[in-house]
């Protein structure tokens, strides 16, 4: 049975004006990104959002990325789009982009971490929270296991199999936002979204 909560016609789903404006301002295929977000959000009301565009340089190529966070009453929707590099394509003028969405129940979000970077902390101005921060969101969907050969604490040990030691770490998503590169308003929006998301989880 088809899911009737998401209309087949994406134009029937309306995103908030400020979210649409932020996607258009980012400038990375805004029509595509908006449709991807519409398809994932469906008819749920958008409570808060964050749009982050980034350009990275990889040897001889320049790649663009955009990440959109949307919080509804029940879910955190993450949409990510970037340039797709297909080494089998010989036509350099051909552009290909990939767009992926993930929907996480708010009850599954384990944590929201903010790392603030502040220059000259001895001259910190109360209320400024520095000029750069990293927003990290964890929900434990994917874990990474790092294994190393077990170490023996006996200095006289002549070898042998001591098994393996390992750690399990979650692959979270992190965004770096800099007021110097993106403006103070972008940093303030990120802080506001993090505050809203933090108050919405763990209920």
N, C-alpha and C positions, 0 to 999 in steps of 0.2 A: 504494500500500500504506500502511495506517495506521501511524503511529509507535507501536509497542507499548511504548516506554519511558515513556510518560505515560498512566496509566490514565484511562479515560473518566470514572470516578467520582472526583472530586477529593477526596472524603472518605477515599479509600484512601491518599492521600499525607499523611504526617505531618510537620509542621514541628516543630522543637525547641521545647520548652516556653518557653525564654527569648525566642525570636523571637516566638512567639504572644503572650506576655505584653507584649512591647514594642509590638506592633501594637495590642493591646487598650488599652494605656495611652495611646497616641497619641489614640485616641478617634475617628478619622476612618473611619466605616463599616468597622469591623474585620473583619466577616465577608466583605465584598467584597474588601478588601485582602488578606486571608489567602488567599482563593481565587485571586486573580490571581497571588500569589507562588507558590502551589502549582502552578498551571498552567505557570508559567515554569520553576520549579526541577525539577519532575518527581520522579523517584525518586533523583536525585543527593543525596548527603549534604551538608548545610549545614555548612561549616567555620567561618564567622564571618558576622556581619551587623551592620547599622546601620539604625535607624529614626529618621527625622527628620520632625517635624510642624511646619508653619509656617502662620501666619495673616497675610494681607496685606490692606491696606485700599486700595481703588481707588475714589476719589470717593465715591459713595453706596453702594458695595457692599463686603461683607466676603467674602473668598475664602480657603478653606482648602486646604492642600496637604499631601501626605505623600509622602515618598520612602523607599524601602526598598532598601538594598544587601544582596545576599547573595553570598558567595563559596563556590563549590563547589571541587572538586579541579580542574576544567577551565574554569570560567566565572565571570564577574562578571555577576550578574543585577541589573538595575535596574528597579524598579517605581515608577511615579509615578501618583498619583491626585489629582485636584482637582475643584473645583466647576466645572460647565460652564454658561456663560452663553449662553443662546439668546435673542436679542432678538426672535425671532418668537413666543416663547411668552408669552402674555398673562397666564397664571395664575401669579401671583407665589409661590403656595404650592407649586408643583411643583418638586421638587428633582431635579437631574440631575448625575451625576458621570461623569467619564471616567477610565479607568485604562489605562495603557500600560506595556508591559514591553519591555525590550531585553536581549538576551543577548550578551555579548562574550567571546570566548575570552581567557583570561588572557594568552596569548601576544601578543594584540593590544593590551593595555593599555600605553600608552607611558609613563605617568608618574603618580605620586601626589604632589601638592604640598600642603603644609601651611603656612599663613600664620598665625603667632601674633601676637596683639595684646596688648601688655603696658603697663599704666599704671605710671607712676613706675619706669622701668627701673633707676634708680639704687638703688632699694630692692628689686630683684628677689630673691625667695626661691628658692634652687636647688631644682629639682624641681617647681616649680609650673607652669611653661609658660604663665603668663598666665591671663586669665579669658575669652578669646575667641579663636576661630580660624576660618579658612575652609579647608575640605577641597575640593580640586579634583582631579578624575580626568580624564585625557585618553586617548583611544584613536583619535583621528583619523578618526572615522567621517564627520563632516560638517565641511567646511572653508568658510570665509568669505573672499571675495576683496574687498578694499577698493581701488578704483581712484581715482586723482587725476590731473588733467592734468599732464604732465611739465613740470618747471621748468628754465629755462635759466640757467646761471651767468654768462652773458655780460651785463654791465650795459648794453652798447650794442645788444643784440638788440632788433629792432623788431617782434618777433612771429613768427608762423609756427607750424606744427604740430610740437610736440615729443613727440607721442605721449602715452602714459600710464605712470604708475608705480603699482605696487600691492604689496600685501602679502597673503600667504595666512596665515590664522590658523585654528586648529582651534576649533570650538565645543565646549568641554569642559563638564562638569557641575560645579557648585560648590555647596557647602552652608556656610552660616554658622551656627556653633554658639556660643552665649553662655552662660557659666555664670551670669550675672546673670539671664537670662530663663528658662533651661531647667534650671539646677542644675549643680553640679560633676560629678555622676555622668554626665550626658549628654555633657559635654565629655570626660571620661575614656574613655567608651565610643567616642567618635569617634576619639580618638587611638589607642586600642587597635585599632580596625578598620583605620585607615590603616596602622598598623605591620604588621598581618597581611597586608593586601593588598600592601603594598610588598615584603614578603619573598616573595610568591608569584608576582611577575611577573618577566619577563626570564630565565626559565630555559630 
